[in-house]
Amino acid sequence: MRQEYDFSGGKRGAMIPSQGKTRITIYLDNDVLDHFRAEAEAKGMGYQTLINQVLKQSIQSPSEQSITETDLRRILREELSETR
């Protein structure tokens, strides 16, 4: 091992840049981050990778949870008729 090293030509950050990816800073709610960290740990993967996968899925397939005004009115009518 050398007594002294020369870092004058060194660059900060990852040694190999990821192709097709951009480093950003994002603020997430603590409970959201805790959820992804726990789920990622259970799956044996990184939480940032998991967040990226979930975001990709939401872009590639339309959300099944989206509801139209017509559907909402129908559901409300059905629920209200059951309570009478």
C-alpha positions as CSV (number, residue, x, y, z in Angstrom):
1,M,0.0,0.0,0.0
2,R,1.3,3.4,-0.9
3,Q,1.9,6.1,1.7
4,E,0.1,8.7,-0.5
5,Y,-2.4,8.6,-3.3
6,D,-3.0,11.3,-6.0
7,F,-6.8,12.0,-6.4
8,S,-6.3,15.3,-8.3
9,G,-7.8,13.7,-11.5
10,G,-10.6,11.9,-9.6
11,K,-14.2,12.4,-10.4
12,R,-17.0,12.3,-7.9
13,G,-19.9,9.8,-8.4
14,A,-20.4,6.4,-9.9
15,M,-17.5,5.0,-11.8
16,I,-19.7,3.5,-14.6
17,P,-22.6,5.7,-15.7
18,S,-26.0,4.0,-16.1
19,Q,-27.2,4.2,-19.7
20,G,-30.8,5.4,-20.0
21,K,-31.0,6.6,-16.4
22,T,-30.8,10.0,-14.8
23,R,-29.9,10.8,-11.2
24,I,-32.6,13.0,-9.6
25,T,-33.5,14.2,-6.1
26,I,-37.1,13.5,-5.1
27,Y,-39.0,14.0,-1.8
28,L,-41.3,11.2,-0.8
29,D,-43.5,10.9,2.2
30,N,-41.9,8.8,5.0
31,D,-44.6,6.2,5.0
32,V,-44.3,5.7,1.2
33,L,-40.6,5.3,1.5
34,D,-40.9,2.9,4.4
35,H,-43.4,0.8,2.4
36,F,-41.1,0.5,-0.6
37,R,-38.0,-0.2,1.6
38,A,-39.8,-3.0,3.4
39,E,-41.3,-4.5,0.2
40,A,-37.9,-4.3,-1.6
41,E,-36.1,-6.0,1.3
42,A,-38.6,-8.8,1.3
43,K,-38.0,-9.3,-2.4
44,G,-34.3,-9.0,-2.1
45,M,-33.9,-6.0,-4.3
46,G,-33.2,-2.3,-3.9
47,Y,-36.0,0.1,-3.0
48,Q,-35.1,2.5,-5.8
49,T,-35.3,-0.3,-8.4
50,L,-38.7,-1.3,-7.0
51,I,-40.0,2.3,-7.2
52,N,-38.8,2.5,-10.8
53,Q,-40.6,-0.8,-11.7
54,V,-43.9,0.5,-10.1
55,L,-43.6,3.8,-12.0
56,K,-42.9,1.9,-15.3
57,Q,-45.9,-0.3,-14.8
58,S,-48.2,2.7,-14.2
59,I,-47.0,4.2,-17.5
60,Q,-47.3,1.0,-19.5
61,S,-50.7,-0.2,-18.4
62,P,-53.7,2.0,-17.8
63,S,-54.8,2.0,-14.2
64,E,-57.7,-0.4,-13.4
65,Q,-58.5,1.8,-10.5
66,S,-59.6,4.7,-12.6
67,I,-63.3,5.1,-12.5
68,T,-65.5,7.1,-14.8
69,E,-68.3,9.5,-13.7
70,T,-70.9,7.1,-15.1
71,D,-69.4,4.2,-13.1
72,L,-69.4,6.3,-9.9
73,R,-73.0,7.4,-10.4
74,R,-74.0,3.7,-10.9
75,I,-72.2,2.6,-7.8
76,L,-73.7,5.3,-5.7
77,R,-77.2,4.5,-6.9
78,E,-76.6,0.8,-6.0
79,E,-75.3,1.6,-2.6
80,L,-78.0,4.1,-1.8
81,S,-80.8,1.7,-2.9
82,E,-79.4,-1.0,-0.6
83,T,-79.6,1.3,2.5
84,R,-83.2,2.2,1.9
